[in-house]
């Protein structure tokens, strides 16, 4: 009889991609494994997971509203309803193990799994564990983490440092610089800055570059500028027809491998998934953590690199005045660029998806053996 695995969580690409990567790694090991996803109704996993070919069931659950406290009145009822729904899903699917990757649905599903004796694994992407994962981690069989020092949040004997799963096609950059220059219509011999604020974009980073076009042109550097969906029309309208040829403004980068390949310096937010990719592409990085995330976890992610001199960091408040001078200074400092590249490369972990999948299967096999006794 084939093994069955439930994977729960989502809400952002930072949760959804690891979930899909683990599922694909599981089926690479054993094509007969049955996988069911559990997500939150109305969240992006309800679209992305089926598009990848997997079945998903949605729970009616939401997170704590920090800006409008009164909206939390119904949260306890939604939580109870979601746990009850999750119990019914578990009864019907009969999983051998469960995986939580973070996001609204992860808590109720793992809580139900714990109560029903289903072993579970937590995949914690960030260097700072949220309240739900800290609570559920006490009863988890295994906790796979991306950063050192997670003993502050979880039982040390349950922790395995695996790194975060990455989009392997995005970090395959070797020998692609000439192809990348041609793709973006840029010069492979000139210094290139990659600015990426994620799929939605980063307002502060976009404004800093928009205000500094003259300085960038005067420095004779090239820029691959991912504005994000939210800001693309505003940026292109502001630029009009005067956008310099060496500044390539794009809403979204479909070929991150080529953007990484051409970049000499990368400016980015500090999401855990992005950091995992940056550690593998081994380029000098300036991190500007988003101030609009729970528990300020991006700042904590960035500090985990900065303490190893594996990245430079600016606060969002500093970026408007200091970002452009910092990146131009870094571009002209070959020794600093080399040191940052070497140090960030030492933190990279490949094949995290496969390592995590094997740990999930260990839990599933042990449960099957126990049930067969």
C-alpha positions as CSV (number, residue, x, y, z in Angstrom):
1,X,0.0,0.0,0.0
2,X,1.4,3.4,-1.0
3,X,2.3,6.0,1.7
4,X,0.1,9.1,2.1
5,X,1.5,12.5,3.1
6,X,-0.4,15.7,4.0
7,X,1.4,19.0,3.4
8,X,-0.1,22.1,5.0
9,X,0.5,25.8,4.8
10,X,0.9,28.6,2.3
11,X,-0.1,32.2,2.1
12,X,3.0,33.5,0.3
13,X,5.4,32.1,-2.3
14,X,7.9,31.7,0.6
15,X,5.7,29.0,2.0
16,X,4.2,27.6,-1.2
17,X,7.5,26.9,-3.0
18,X,9.0,24.8,-0.3
19,X,5.8,22.9,0.0
20,X,5.8,22.1,-3.7
21,X,9.5,21.3,-3.7
22,X,9.1,18.8,-0.8
23,X,6.1,17.2,-2.6
24,X,8.1,16.8,-5.8
25,X,11.1,15.4,-4.0
26,X,8.9,12.9,-2.2
27,X,7.5,11.6,-5.6
28,X,10.9,11.6,-7.1
29,X,11.9,9.1,-4.3
30,X,8.7,7.1,-4.6
31,X,6.3,7.9,-7.5
32,X,3.5,6.0,-5.8
33,X,3.3,8.3,-2.8
34,X,-0.1,10.0,-2.4
35,X,0.1,13.7,-1.5
36,X,-2.7,16.0,-0.3
37,X,-2.3,19.7,0.4
38,X,-4.2,21.7,2.9
39,X,-4.3,25.4,2.6
40,X,-6.4,28.5,3.6
41,X,-9.4,29.5,1.6
42,X,-8.8,32.7,-0.4
43,X,-5.0,32.5,-0.2
44,X,-2.7,32.0,-3.2
45,X,-2.0,28.3,-2.5
46,X,-5.6,27.6,-3.6
47,X,-4.5,28.6,-7.1
48,X,-0.8,27.7,-7.2
49,X,-1.1,24.2,-5.8
50,X,-3.7,22.9,-8.3
51,X,-1.7,24.6,-11.1
52,X,1.2,22.4,-10.2
53,X,-0.9,19.3,-10.5
54,X,-1.8,18.6,-6.8
55,X,-5.1,18.3,-4.9
56,X,-5.7,20.9,-2.2
57,X,-8.4,21.3,0.4
58,X,-9.0,24.8,1.9
59,X,-9.7,25.6,5.6
60,X,-11.6,28.7,6.6
61,X,-8.9,30.3,8.7
62,X,-7.1,33.6,8.8
63,X,-4.3,35.2,10.8
64,X,-4.3,37.7,13.6
65,X,-5.1,41.2,12.5
66,X,-2.6,43.5,14.2
67,X,-3.9,46.8,12.8
68,X,-7.7,46.2,13.3
69,X,-8.0,44.2,16.6
70,X,-11.8,44.1,16.4
71,X,-11.5,41.8,13.4
72,X,-10.1,39.1,15.6
73,X,-13.4,38.5,17.3
74,X,-14.3,35.6,15.0
75,X,-10.7,34.1,15.0
76,X,-11.3,31.6,17.9
77,X,-14.4,30.2,16.2
78,X,-12.6,29.9,12.8
79,X,-9.7,28.1,14.5
80,X,-12.0,25.6,16.2
81,X,-13.9,25.1,12.9
82,X,-10.6,24.6,11.0
83,X,-9.3,22.1,13.5
84,X,-12.5,20.1,13.3
85,X,-12.3,20.3,9.4
86,X,-8.7,19.2,9.6
87,X,-9.6,16.2,11.7
88,X,-12.2,15.1,9.2
89,X,-9.6,15.5,6.4
90,X,-7.2,13.3,8.3
91,X,-9.9,10.7,9.0
92,X,-10.7,10.5,5.3
93,X,-7.2,10.6,3.9
94,X,-5.4,8.5,6.6
95,X,-2.0,10.1,6.2
96,X,1.2,8.4,7.4
97,X,2.8,11.7,8.2
98,X,2.1,15.4,8.0
99,X,4.3,18.4,7.0
100,X,3.8,22.0,8.1
101,X,5.5,24.7,6.1
102,X,4.0,27.8,7.8
103,X,1.0,29.9,6.9
104,X,-2.5,30.0,8.2
105,X,-3.5,26.4,7.5
106,X,-0.4,24.8,9.0
107,X,-1.5,25.4,12.6
108,X,-4.9,23.8,12.6
109,X,-3.7,20.8,10.5
110,X,-0.7,20.0,12.7
111,X,-2.8,20.5,15.8
112,X,-5.3,18.0,14.5
113,X,-2.5,15.6,13.5
114,X,-1.0,15.8,17.0
115,X,-4.3,15.0,18.6
116,X,-4.8,12.0,16.3
117,X,-1.3,10.5,16.6
118,X,-0.1,11.4,13.1
119,X,3.7,12.2,13.2
120,X,4.6,15.5,11.8
121,X,7.5,17.5,10.6
122,X,7.9,21.3,10.6
123,X,9.8,23.1,7.9
124,X,10.8,26.5,9.4
125,X,12.1,28.8,6.7
126,X,13.1,31.8,8.8
127,X,15.8,32.5,11.4
128,X,13.0,33.5,13.8
129,X,10.2,31.0,14.6
130,X,6.7,32.3,14.9
131,X,4.5,31.6,17.9
132,X,2.5,28.8,16.3
133,X,5.6,26.9,15.1
134,X,7.3,27.3,18.6
135,X,4.2,25.8,20.2
136,X,3.7,23.0,17.7
137,X,7.5,22.3,17.7
138,X,7.3,20.8,21.2
139,X,5.4,17.8,19.9
140,X,6.9,17.6,16.4
141,X,9.0,14.5,15.5
142,X,11.4,16.6,13.4
143,X,12.0,20.3,12.7
144,X,13.9,21.2,9.6
145,X,15.5,24.6,9.7
146,X,17.5,26.9,7.4
147,X,19.6,28.8,10.0
148,X,21.8,28.0,12.9
149,X,20.9,28.9,16.4
150,X,17.3,27.7,16.3
151,X,17.7,25.9,19.6
152,X,16.4,29.2,21.0
153,X,12.9,28.2,19.7
154,X,12.8,24.4,19.4
155,X,14.1,21.3,21.3
156,X,17.7,20.9,20.1
157,X,17.4,17.1,19.7
158,X,14.6,17.5,17.1
159,X,16.4,20.1,14.9
160,X,18.0,19.3,11.6
161,X,19.7,22.1,9.6
162,X,18.7,21.4,6.0
163,X,18.5,24.8,4.4
164,X,15.4,26.0,2.5
165,X,14.4,24.3,-0.8
166,X,15.2,26.6,-3.8
167,X,14.0,26.8,-7.4
168,X,16.9,24.9,-8.9
169,X,16.4,26.4,-12.3
170,X,16.8,29.9,-10.8
171,X,20.2,29.2,-9.3
172,X,21.7,27.4,-12.3
173,X,23.8,30.3,-13.5
174,X,27.1,28.8,-14.6
175,X,28.3,29.9,-18.0
176,X,25.2,32.0,-18.7
177,X,26.6,35.6,-18.5
178,X,26.8,36.1,-22.3
179,X,23.3,34.6,-22.8
180,X,22.0,36.9,-20.0
181,X,23.5,40.0,-21.5
182,X,21.8,39.2,-24.8
183,X,18.5,38.4,-23.1
184,X,18.4,41.7,-21.3
185,X,20.0,43.7,-24.2
186,X,22.9,44.8,-22.0
187,X,26.7,44.7,-22.1
188,X,28.4,41.7,-20.5
189,X,31.6,43.7,-19.8
190,X,29.9,46.4,-17.7
191,X,29.1,46.3,-14.0
192,X,25.5,45.3,-13.4
193,X,23.2,45.9,-10.5
194,X,20.2,43.6,-9.9
195,X,17.4,45.2,-7.9
196,X,14.6,42.8,-6.9
197,X,11.8,43.6,-4.4
198,X,9.9,40.4,-5.1
199,X,6.8,39.7,-7.2
200,X,4.8,42.6,-5.6
201,X,7.7,45.0,-5.4
202,X,9.3,47.1,-2.7
203,X,8.2,50.8,-2.6
204,X,11.3,52.1,-0.8
205,X,13.8,50.4,-3.2
206,X,11.9,51.5,-6.3
207,X,11.8,55.1,-5.1
208,X,15.5,55.1,-4.2
209,X,16.4,54.0,-7.8
210,X,13.9,56.4,-9.4
211,X,15.4,59.3,-7.6
212,X,19.0,58.3,-8.5
213,X,18.9,57.6,-12.2
214,X,21.3,60.4,-12.9
215,X,23.8,59.0,-10.4
216,X,23.6,55.5,-11.8
217,X,24.0,56.7,-15.4
218,X,27.0,58.9,-14.4
219,X,28.6,55.9,-12.8
220,X,28.3,54.0,-16.1
221,X,26.6,51.0,-14.5
222,X,23.7,48.8,-15.8
223,X,20.6,48.0,-13.8
224,X,18.1,45.1,-14.1
225,X,15.2,46.5,-12.2
226,X,12.3,44.3,-11.1
227,X,9.7,46.8,-9.9
228,X,7.0,44.2,-9.0
229,X,3.4,44.2,-10.1
230,X,2.3,46.9,-7.6
231,X,4.7,49.6,-8.8
232,X,5.4,48.8,-12.5
233,X,2.9,51.2,-14.1
234,X,3.9,54.0,-11.7
235,X,7.6,53.6,-12.4
236,X,7.2,53.4,-16.2
237,X,4.9,56.4,-16.2
238,X,7.4,58.4,-14.2
239,X,10.3,57.4,-16.5
240,X,8.3,57.9,-19.7
241,X,10.5,57.8,-22.8
242,X,13.6,59.1,-20.9
243,X,14.6,55.8,-19.4
244,X,18.3,55.2,-20.2
245,X,19.2,52.3,-22.3
246,X,21.3,50.6,-19.6
247,X,18.4,50.6,-17.2
248,X,16.1,47.6,-17.8
249,X,12.8,48.1,-16.0
250,X,10.7,44.9,-15.7
251,X,7.5,44.1,-13.8
252,X,8.6,40.5,-13.2
253,X,11.7,38.4,-13.9
254,X,10.8,35.1,-15.5
255,X,14.4,34.2,-15.9
256,X,16.0,34.7,-12.5
257,X,18.9,32.5,-13.5
258,X,19.9,35.0,-16.2
259,X,19.4,38.0,-13.9
260,X,21.6,36.4,-11.3
261,X,24.2,35.4,-13.9
262,X,24.7,38.9,-15.1
263,X,24.6,40.7,-11.8
264,X,27.7,41.9,-10.1
265,X,25.8,43.1,-7.0
266,X,22.3,42.2,-5.9
267,X,19.9,44.4,-3.9
268,X,17.0,42.5,-2.3
269,X,14.5,42.1,0.5
270,X,15.4,39.4,3.0
271,X,12.8,36.7,2.7
272,X,14.0,33.3,3.6
273,X,13.4,31.8,0.2
274,X,15.3,34.6,-1.5
275,X,18.2,34.3,0.9
276,X,18.4,30.6,0.2
277,X,18.8,31.3,-3.5
278,X,21.4,34.1,-2.9
279,X,23.6,31.8,-0.9
280,X,23.8,29.5,-3.9
281,X,24.4,32.1,-6.6
282,X,27.3,33.5,-4.5
283,X,27.1,37.2,-5.5
284,X,27.7,40.3,-3.3
285,X,24.3,41.2,-1.7
286,X,22.8,44.3,0.0
287,X,19.8,43.3,2.0
288,X,17.0,45.8,2.8
289,X,14.6,43.9,5.1
290,X,10.9,44.6,4.7
291,X,9.5,46.4,7.7
292,X,6.0,45.1,6.9
293,X,6.3,41.4,8.0
294,X,5.3,39.6,11.2
295,X,7.8,39.7,14.0
296,X,10.3,41.7,11.8
297,X,11.6,38.3,10.7
298,X,13.3,39.6,7.6
299,X,15.7,41.7,9.7
300,X,16.5,38.6,11.7
301,X,17.1,36.7,8.5
302,X,19.5,39.4,7.3
303,X,21.4,39.5,10.6
304,X,22.0,35.8,10.2
305,X,24.1,36.6,7.1
306,X,25.6,39.9,8.3
307,X,27.2,38.3,11.4
308,X,29.2,36.1,9.0
309,X,30.0,39.1,6.8
310,X,28.0,37.3,4.1
311,X,25.9,40.3,3.2
312,X,25.6,44.0,3.8
313,X,22.4,45.4,5.3
314,X,20.4,48.7,5.3
315,X,17.2,49.4,7.1
316,X,14.2,50.4,5.0
317,X,14.4,53.8,6.6
318,X,18.0,54.3,5.5
319,X,17.6,53.1,2.0
320,X,16.2,56.3,0.5
321,X,19.4,58.2,1.2
322,X,22.1,55.5,1.6
323,X,21.3,52.7,-0.8
324,X,22.7,54.1,-4.0
325,X,26.0,55.4,-2.5
326,X,26.4,52.0,-0.8
327,X,25.9,49.9,-4.0
328,X,28.2,52.2,-6.1
329,X,30.9,52.0,-3.4
330,X,30.6,48.2,-3.2
331,X,30.8,47.9,-7.0
332,X,34.1,49.7,-6.9
333,X,35.6,47.6,-4.1
334,X,36.8,44.3,-5.6
335,X,38.2,42.9,-2.3
336,X,34.9,43.5,-0.5
337,X,32.9,41.9,-3.3
338,X,35.1,38.9,-3.3
339,X,34.8,38.5,0.5
340,X,31.1,38.8,0.5
341,X,30.8,36.3,-2.4
342,X,33.0,33.7,-0.6
343,X,31.2,34.1,2.7
344,X,27.7,33.9,1.4
345,X,28.6,30.8,-0.7
346,X,29.7,29.0,2.5
347,X,26.1,29.3,3.9
348,X,24.5,27.7,0.8
349,X,22.8,24.3,1.2
350,X,21.8,22.3,-1.9
351,X,19.2,19.6,-2.2
352,X,17.3,20.7,0.9
353,X,14.0,19.4,-0.6
354,X,15.5,15.9,-1.0
355,X,16.9,15.9,2.6
356,X,13.5,17.0,4.0
357,X,11.6,14.5,1.9
358,X,13.7,11.7,3.3
359,X,13.0,12.8,6.8
360,X,9.3,12.8,6.1
361,X,9.5,9.3,4.7
362,X,11.3,8.1,7.9
363,X,8.3,9.3,9.9
364,X,5.8,7.7,7.5
365,X,7.7,4.3,7.5
366,X,7.9,4.3,11.3
367,X,4.1,4.9,11.6
368,X,3.3,2.1,9.1
369,X,5.6,-0.3,11.0
370,X,4.0,0.6,14.3
371,X,0.5,0.2,12.8
372,X,1.4,-3.2,11.4
373,X,2.6,-4.6,14.7
